[in-house]
Amino acid sequence: MKSSSSSSCLTSLTFNVRRREPELVSPAKPTPHEFKYLSDIDDQEGLRFHIPAIQFYKNEPSMRGQDPVKVIRKAIAEALVFYYPFAGRLREGPGRKLVVECTGDGVIFIEADADVTLEQFGEALQPPFPCLEELLYDVPGSGGVLGCPLLLIQVTRLMCGGFIFALRLNHTMSDAAGLVQFMCAVGEIARGARTPTLPPVWKRELLTARDPPRVTFLHREYDEVADTKGTLIPLDDMAHRSFFFGPAEVAALRKHVPPHLHSCSTFEVLTACLWRCRTIAIQPDPDEDVRVICIVNARAKFQPPLPVGFYGNAFAFPIAISPAAKLCNNPLGYALELVKKAKGEVTEEYMRSLADLMVMKGRPHFTVVRTYLVSDLVHAGFGAVDFGWGNAVYGGAAKGGVGAIPGVASFYIPFRNHKGEDGIVVPVCLPGPAMERFVTEIEGMIKEPPVDQIDNTKTTFIISAM
């Protein structure tokens, strides 16, 4: 069981992982056998996949003699008493409506040991991680949406006394905020609590379609777009790399922002930059529309806000659209204005309209043709999940490009580099040649003077179909 790391690591790291047979961990006490409907935001096609997360933990001298595998396995069983829908299985009813049968069957748990230390992973712990498929083993037959375990958790002990906690979640059950809430509950119980500080709230009916449903927004993120030029990302020859944006890099990007947009957030300027550079890299037809989807957490958009403890999916996929040539040939401010406008669209009415659209249109998948999707995990709290060994050295997305259509998504992950600088790391997944062009474009944005200070006759857009 060996595999080597990807090109982001300076040296290739290989190691062996020895796994015990996967087991089912059920709730520690009897739980209700009932059927719980997912919301009309939860069960859309674009969330019907399993999403991976990974946490790295150092050796903690005060925990000497404690086995992280045993501590966490016991805490999961106790946490599932409160989060018992996670121990159930999904069924599909009329109109593709998903419902959890709370069977108490349990979640998959894998105990493992790796002959490697945390230090060997290097100072820059960031995706892509070497041997990820061994640290989060895909148990055959476990990855389906219906009738399969909703969570798969692997705890791998390291030779240094640290460990890796890796997890895979059926995304229809929770978003990042909901998943972190569950993980924190496991952590609190592992540290001795009897009940989670934050009681879980189901209340999926709060995001159910109206009767009768009425769509009040365009929702172009669900446009049916024909892939006429074959510009969906190919699955072979995919390069995975991570890019760090610290204070200096973000300041450099902000130099490209026109005065009237100086109040933009880091998320907005970073998204505009990545969308533009990625479009140049994949070389779509200049006349074709390209898209960026910004995931927006809508919990606080409701009046009253969704209840504290709600752990369902509560976000929207607002979209910005531009002809490729216009995006690539205009300064960064053009992309930035489109991103800000899209992000600002999400309101309570937008979410109601979205739930109604799902019911009326058969729960469509968001558009993936010439689309880039970004999800901000900077404030999600993965790093603060503590099983007794302190905060994670790295916590969050296990890789970029995940989803029903690989290569489309990137996550923004909080990260401290070897210089002690706090910033954002972004895993990106692209075909090899496109990745090389992407790196060149990103470096140019960080190193070159803004577009309005250079020769305007220079055009960065290459007319070529992928």
C-alpha positions as CSV (number, residue, x, y, z in Angstrom):
1,M,0.0,0.0,0.0
2,K,2.3,2.7,-1.2
3,S,1.8,5.8,-3.1
4,S,3.8,9.0,-3.7
5,S,2.9,12.6,-3.2
6,S,2.0,15.0,-5.9
7,S,4.1,17.8,-7.4
8,S,3.4,20.3,-4.6
9,C,5.7,18.4,-2.3
10,L,9.5,19.1,-2.6
11,T,10.3,15.4,-2.0
12,S,8.2,12.4,-2.7
13,L,6.9,10.9,0.5
14,T,5.9,7.2,0.6
15,F,4.7,5.2,3.6
16,N,2.8,2.1,4.5
17,V,-0.7,2.2,6.1
18,R,-1.9,-0.9,7.9
19,R,-5.7,-0.9,8.4
20,R,-8.0,-3.1,10.5
21,E,-11.2,-4.3,8.9
22,P,-13.8,-1.5,8.7
23,E,-16.5,-1.7,11.3
24,L,-19.8,-0.1,11.9
25,V,-20.0,2.2,15.0
26,S,-23.6,2.6,16.1
27,P,-25.1,5.0,18.7
28,A,-24.1,4.1,22.2
29,K,-27.8,4.0,23.3
30,P,-31.0,3.1,21.5
31,T,-32.2,5.9,19.2
32,P,-35.7,6.5,17.6
33,H,-36.5,4.5,14.5
34,E,-38.1,7.2,12.3
35,F,-38.1,8.8,8.9
36,K,-36.7,12.3,8.7
37,Y,-37.0,14.3,5.4
38,L,-34.1,16.3,4.1
39,S,-34.8,19.9,3.0
40,D,-35.3,20.9,-0.6
41,I,-31.8,22.5,-0.4
42,D,-30.2,19.3,0.9
43,D,-31.3,16.9,-1.7
44,Q,-30.4,18.7,-4.9
45,E,-28.3,16.7,-7.4
46,G,-25.1,18.8,-6.9
47,L,-24.9,17.6,-3.3
48,R,-25.4,13.9,-3.9
49,F,-21.8,12.9,-3.4
50,H,-19.4,12.2,-0.5
51,I,-17.0,15.0,0.5
52,P,-13.6,14.3,2.2
53,A,-12.1,16.2,5.1
54,I,-8.8,15.6,7.0
55,Q,-7.3,16.6,10.3
56,F,-3.7,16.2,11.4
57,Y,-2.8,16.2,15.2
58,K,0.5,16.4,17.0
59,N,1.6,14.1,19.8
60,E,0.4,15.6,23.1
61,P,2.5,14.6,26.1
62,S,-0.4,15.0,28.6
63,M,-2.4,12.3,26.6
64,R,0.4,9.7,27.1
65,G,-1.1,6.3,27.4
66,Q,-4.4,7.4,25.7
67,D,-5.1,5.7,22.3
68,P,-6.7,8.2,19.9
69,V,-8.5,5.4,18.1
70,K,-10.3,4.1,21.2
71,V,-11.0,7.6,22.5
72,I,-12.5,8.8,19.2
73,R,-14.4,5.6,18.4
74,K,-16.1,5.7,21.8
75,A,-16.9,9.4,21.4
76,I,-18.4,8.9,18.0
77,A,-20.8,6.2,19.4
78,E,-21.9,8.7,22.2
79,A,-22.2,11.7,19.8
80,L,-24.4,9.6,17.5
81,V,-27.0,9.4,20.3
82,F,-27.6,13.1,19.7
83,Y,-26.8,13.0,15.9
84,Y,-28.6,9.7,15.3
85,P,-29.7,10.6,11.7
86,F,-26.0,10.2,10.7
87,A,-26.3,6.5,11.8
88,G,-29.2,6.0,9.4
89,R,-29.5,5.4,5.6
90,L,-31.0,7.5,2.8
91,R,-34.0,6.5,0.9
92,E,-35.6,8.2,-2.1
93,G,-39.3,8.9,-2.4
94,P,-41.6,10.4,-5.0
95,G,-40.2,13.4,-6.8
96,R,-36.6,12.2,-5.9
97,K,-37.3,13.4,-2.4
98,L,-34.6,12.2,0.0
99,V,-35.5,10.9,3.5
100,V,-33.3,9.5,6.2
101,E,-34.4,6.3,7.7
102,C,-33.0,6.5,11.2
103,T,-32.0,2.8,11.5
104,G,-29.2,3.2,14.0
105,D,-27.0,1.0,11.7
106,G,-24.1,3.3,12.3
107,V,-21.2,4.9,10.5
108,I,-18.1,3.2,9.1
109,F,-15.0,3.4,11.3
110,I,-11.5,2.3,10.3
111,E,-8.6,1.9,12.7
112,A,-5.2,2.2,11.1
113,D,-1.4,2.7,11.7
114,A,1.1,4.4,9.4
115,D,4.9,4.0,9.5
116,V,5.5,7.8,9.2
117,T,5.8,10.8,11.5
118,L,3.9,14.0,11.3
119,E,7.2,15.8,10.7
120,Q,7.8,13.8,7.6
121,F,4.9,15.4,5.9
122,G,6.9,18.7,6.0
123,E,6.2,22.1,7.4
124,A,3.7,23.0,4.7
125,L,0.8,20.7,5.6
126,Q,-1.6,21.4,2.7
127,P,-3.4,19.5,0.0
128,P,-2.6,17.4,-2.0
129,F,-1.6,14.9,0.7
130,P,0.5,11.9,-0.1
131,C,-1.3,8.5,0.2
132,L,-4.6,10.2,0.8
133,E,-6.4,7.1,-0.6
134,E,-4.7,5.1,2.2
135,L,-5.5,7.7,4.9
136,L,-9.2,7.8,3.9
137,Y,-9.9,4.3,2.5
138,D,-12.8,4.0,0.1
139,V,-14.5,0.8,1.5
140,P,-15.9,-1.0,-1.6
141,G,-19.6,-0.5,-1.9
142,S,-19.7,2.3,0.7
143,G,-19.7,5.4,-1.6
144,G,-23.3,5.3,-2.8
145,V,-25.9,8.0,-2.0
146,L,-28.8,5.7,-1.2
147,G,-28.7,2.8,1.3
148,C,-25.0,3.4,2.3
149,P,-23.4,4.7,5.5
150,L,-23.6,8.5,5.6
151,L,-20.2,8.9,7.3
152,L,-16.9,7.1,6.9
153,I,-14.2,7.9,9.5
154,Q,-10.6,6.7,9.6
155,V,-8.2,7.3,12.5
156,T,-4.6,6.6,11.6
157,R,-1.9,6.6,14.4
158,L,1.5,8.0,13.4
159,M,4.9,6.8,14.7
160,C,5.5,10.1,16.5
161,G,2.4,9.7,18.7
162,G,0.3,12.1,16.6
163,F,-2.6,10.9,14.4
164,I,-4.7,11.7,11.4
165,F,-8.5,11.9,11.6
166,A,-10.0,11.6,8.0
167,L,-13.7,11.7,7.3
168,R,-16.0,11.4,4.3
169,L,-19.5,12.7,4.5
170,N,-22.6,12.3,2.3
171,H,-23.0,16.0,1.5
172,T,-26.8,15.9,1.4
173,M,-26.7,15.6,5.2
174,S,-24.7,18.7,6.1
175,D,-22.6,21.6,4.9
176,A,-19.2,22.5,6.3
177,A,-20.7,24.4,9.3
178,G,-22.9,21.4,10.1
179,L,-20.1,18.9,9.8
180,V,-17.8,21.0,12.0
181,Q,-20.6,21.1,14.6
182,F,-20.8,17.3,14.7
183,M,-17.0,17.0,14.8
184,C,-16.8,19.4,17.7
185,A,-19.5,17.4,19.5
186,V,-17.3,14.3,19.1
187,G,-14.4,16.3,20.4
188,E,-16.2,17.6,23.5
189,I,-17.4,14.1,24.4
190,A,-13.8,12.7,23.8
191,R,-12.6,15.3,26.3
192,G,-15.1,14.2,28.9
193,A,-18.4,16.0,28.2
194,R,-21.6,14.1,28.6
195,T,-23.6,16.1,26.1
196,P,-22.6,18.5,23.3
197,T,-22.5,22.2,24.3
198,L,-24.5,23.0,21.2
199,P,-27.5,20.6,20.9
200,P,-28.2,19.6,17.3
201,V,-31.3,21.0,15.6
202,W,-32.9,19.1,12.6
203,K,-35.6,21.5,11.5
204,R,-35.1,20.8,7.8
205,E,-38.7,21.9,7.1
206,L,-37.4,25.5,7.5
207,L,-35.9,25.0,4.0
208,T,-38.8,23.2,2.4
209,A,-40.4,24.5,-0.8
210,R,-43.5,26.7,-0.5
211,D,-46.9,25.5,-1.5
212,P,-47.4,26.4,-4.3
213,P,-43.8,26.8,-5.2
214,R,-42.9,30.1,-7.0
215,V,-39.5,30.9,-8.5
216,T,-38.7,34.6,-8.1
217,F,-35.0,34.7,-9.2
218,L,-33.3,33.7,-12.4
219,H,-31.0,31.1,-10.7
220,R,-28.7,30.9,-13.7
221,E,-26.5,28.6,-11.7
222,Y,-28.9,25.9,-12.8
223,D,-29.0,26.8,-16.5
224,E,-28.8,23.8,-18.8
225,V,-25.7,24.4,-20.8
226,A,-24.6,22.1,-23.7
227,D,-20.9,21.3,-23.6
228,T,-20.6,22.0,-27.3
229,K,-16.8,22.4,-27.3
230,G,-15.9,19.6,-24.9
231,T,-14.7,22.0,-22.2
232,L,-15.6,19.9,-19.2
233,I,-12.4,19.1,-17.4
234,P,-11.0,15.7,-18.5
235,L,-10.3,13.2,-15.7
236,D,-6.9,12.0,-17.0
237,D,-3.7,13.9,-16.4
238,M,-5.1,16.0,-13.6
239,A,-2.6,18.0,-11.6
240,H,-3.3,18.9,-8.0
241,R,-1.5,21.9,-6.5
242,S,-2.1,24.3,-3.6
243,F,-1.5,28.0,-3.6
244,F,-0.8,30.1,-0.5
245,F,-2.1,33.7,-0.3
246,G,-0.7,35.5,2.7
247,P,-0.7,39.2,3.6
248,A,1.9,40.0,0.9
249,E,0.1,38.1,-1.9
250,V,-3.3,39.6,-1.0
251,A,-1.9,43.1,-0.9
252,A,-0.3,42.5,-4.3
253,L,-3.7,41.4,-5.7
254,R,-5.4,44.5,-4.2
255,K,-3.1,46.7,-6.2
256,H,-5.0,45.6,-9.3
257,V,-8.3,46.7,-7.7
258,P,-9.8,50.1,-8.9
259,P,-10.5,52.7,-6.2
260,H,-14.3,52.3,-6.1
261,L,-13.8,48.6,-5.2
262,H,-11.2,49.0,-2.5
263,S,-13.7,48.0,0.2
264,C,-14.0,44.5,-1.3
265,S,-13.3,41.5,0.9
266,T,-10.3,39.1,0.6
267,F,-12.7,36.4,-0.6
268,E,-14.0,38.6,-3.4
269,V,-10.7,39.7,-4.7
270,L,-9.2,36.2,-4.5
271,T,-12.2,34.7,-6.2
272,A,-12.1,37.3,-9.0
273,C,-8.4,36.6,-9.5
274,L,-8.6,32.8,-9.5
275,W,-11.6,32.8,-11.9
276,R,-9.8,35.1,-14.4
277,C,-6.5,33.2,-14.2
278,R,-8.2,29.8,-14.4
279,T,-10.2,30.9,-17.5
280,I,-7.0,32.0,-19.2
281,A,-5.4,28.7,-18.3
282,I,-8.1,26.4,-19.7
283,Q,-8.4,28.4,-23.0
284,P,-12.1,28.2,-23.7
285,D,-13.5,29.7,-26.9
286,P,-13.4,33.5,-26.5
287,D,-17.1,33.9,-27.3
288,E,-18.3,31.2,-24.9
289,D,-19.6,32.1,-21.4
290,V,-17.6,31.1,-18.4
291,R,-19.0,31.0,-14.8
292,V,-17.9,31.2,-11.2
293,I,-20.1,30.0,-8.4
294,C,-19.5,31.4,-4.9
295,I,-20.9,29.3,-2.1
296,V,-22.7,31.7,0.3
297,N,-23.8,30.5,3.8
298,A,-27.3,31.8,4.2
299,R,-27.9,31.0,7.9
300,A,-27.9,34.7,8.9
301,K,-29.9,35.8,5.8
302,F,-33.2,34.5,7.3
303,Q,-35.5,36.5,9.6
304,P,-35.3,35.1,12.2
305,P,-31.9,33.5,11.4
306,L,-31.9,29.7,11.2
307,P,-31.7,28.2,14.7
308,V,-28.3,27.8,16.3
309,G,-27.4,24.1,16.1
310,F,-29.0,23.6,12.7
311,Y,-26.7,21.2,10.9
312,G,-28.3,20.9,7.4
313,N,-27.1,22.5,4.2
314,A,-27.9,26.2,4.3
315,F,-26.1,27.7,1.4
316,A,-26.7,28.9,-2.1
317,F,-24.7,28.7,-5.4
318,P,-24.9,32.3,-6.7
319,I,-23.2,32.6,-10.1
320,A,-21.3,35.2,-12.1
321,I,-21.2,34.8,-15.9
322,S,-19.0,36.5,-18.5
323,P,-17.9,35.9,-22.1
324,A,-14.4,34.3,-21.8
325,A,-12.6,37.0,-23.9
326,K,-14.2,39.8,-21.8
327,L,-13.1,38.2,-18.6
328,C,-9.6,37.6,-19.7
329,N,-8.9,40.9,-21.5
330,N,-10.4,43.2,-18.9
331,P,-8.6,44.3,-15.7
332,L,-9.4,42.5,-12.5
333,G,-12.0,45.0,-11.5
334,Y,-14.4,43.6,-14.1
335,A,-14.4,40.1,-12.6
336,L,-14.5,41.6,-9.1
337,E,-17.7,43.6,-9.8
338,L,-19.4,40.4,-11.2
339,V,-18.4,38.4,-8.1
340,K,-19.6,41.1,-5.7
341,K,-22.9,41.3,-7.5
342,A,-23.5,37.5,-7.5
343,K,-22.6,37.2,-3.8
344,G,-24.9,40.0,-2.8
345,E,-27.9,38.3,-4.4
346,V,-28.4,35.8,-1.6
347,T,-31.3,36.8,0.6
348,E,-34.1,34.8,2.4
349,E,-36.3,35.2,-0.6
350,Y,-33.4,33.9,-2.8
351,M,-33.3,30.7,-0.7
352,R,-37.1,30.3,-0.7
353,S,-37.0,30.6,-4.5
354,L,-34.1,28.1,-4.7
355,A,-36.0,25.5,-2.7
356,D,-39.1,26.0,-5.0
357,L,-36.9,25.6,-8.1
358,M,-35.7,22.3,-6.8
359,V,-39.2,20.9,-6.5
360,M,-40.4,22.4,-9.8
361,K,-37.3,21.3,-11.9
362,G,-36.6,17.8,-10.4
363,R,-33.7,18.8,-8.2
364,P,-31.2,19.7,-11.0
365,H,-27.4,19.8,-10.7
366,F,-25.8,23.3,-10.8
367,T,-24.2,24.1,-14.2
368,V,-20.7,22.6,-14.5
369,V,-19.8,23.5,-18.1
370,R,-17.1,26.1,-18.1
371,T,-17.8,26.7,-14.4
372,Y,-15.5,27.2,-11.4
373,L,-16.8,26.8,-7.9
374,V,-15.2,28.2,-4.8
375,S,-16.1,27.5,-1.2
376,D,-14.7,29.6,1.7
377,L,-13.8,27.4,4.7
378,V,-11.6,30.0,6.4
379,H,-14.2,30.5,9.2
380,A,-15.7,27.0,9.2
381,G,-13.7,26.0,12.3
382,F,-12.1,22.7,11.2
383,G,-8.8,23.6,12.8
384,A,-10.4,24.1,16.3
385,V,-11.8,20.5,16.5
386,D,-10.1,19.1,19.6
387,F,-10.3,15.4,20.6
388,G,-8.0,16.0,23.6
389,W,-4.8,16.4,21.6
390,G,-5.3,20.1,21.0
391,N,-6.2,21.9,17.9
392,A,-5.5,20.4,14.5
393,V,-2.2,21.3,12.8
394,Y,-4.2,21.2,9.6
395,G,-7.9,20.8,9.4
396,G,-10.3,21.1,6.4
397,A,-10.7,20.0,2.9
398,A,-8.7,16.9,1.9
399,K,-8.3,18.0,-1.7
400,G,-9.5,20.3,-4.4
401,G,-11.6,19.3,-7.4
402,V,-14.0,17.1,-5.4
403,G,-17.7,16.8,-6.3
404,A,-19.9,15.0,-8.7
405,I,-17.8,16.6,-11.5
406,P,-14.1,16.5,-10.5
407,G,-11.9,19.5,-11.2
408,V,-14.6,22.1,-10.7
409,A,-14.2,23.1,-7.1
410,S,-11.6,24.9,-4.9
411,F,-11.8,25.5,-1.2
412,Y,-10.3,28.4,0.8
413,I,-8.5,27.0,3.8
414,P,-7.0,28.9,6.7
415,F,-3.2,28.2,6.8
416,R,-0.1,29.4,8.7
417,N,3.1,29.0,6.6
418,H,6.6,28.2,7.8
419,K,7.3,31.9,8.3
420,G,4.4,32.1,10.8
421,E,2.2,34.1,8.4
422,D,-1.5,33.5,8.5
423,G,-3.2,33.3,5.1
424,I,-5.4,31.2,2.9
425,V,-4.3,28.0,1.0
426,V,-6.3,27.1,-2.1
427,P,-6.1,23.6,-3.6
428,V,-6.6,23.6,-7.4
429,C,-7.2,20.7,-9.7
430,L,-6.6,21.2,-13.5
431,P,-5.2,19.2,-16.5
432,G,-1.4,19.3,-16.5
433,P,-0.8,21.9,-19.3
434,A,-3.6,24.2,-18.0
435,M,-2.0,24.0,-14.5
436,E,1.3,25.3,-15.9
437,R,-0.5,28.2,-17.5
438,F,-2.5,28.9,-14.3
439,V,0.7,29.1,-12.2
440,T,2.2,31.6,-14.7
441,E,-0.9,33.7,-14.6
442,I,-1.1,33.7,-10.7
443,E,2.6,34.6,-10.4
444,G,2.1,37.4,-12.9
445,M,-0.8,38.8,-10.9
446,I,1.3,38.8,-7.7
447,K,4.6,40.0,-9.2
448,E,3.6,42.3,-12.1
449,P,2.3,45.9,-11.8
450,P,-1.4,46.3,-12.3
451,V,-2.9,46.1,-15.8
452,D,-3.5,49.9,-16.0
453,Q,0.3,50.5,-15.5
454,I,1.5,48.3,-18.4
455,D,1.2,48.3,-22.2
456,N,-2.4,47.9,-23.0
457,T,-1.6,46.3,-26.4
458,K,-0.5,43.2,-24.6
459,T,-3.3,40.7,-24.5
460,T,-3.2,37.7,-22.2
461,F,-6.0,35.7,-23.9
462,I,-5.0,32.8,-26.2
463,I,-7.7,31.9,-28.7
464,S,-7.9,28.1,-28.6
465,A,-10.4,25.5,-27.8
466,M,-9.4,23.0,-25.2
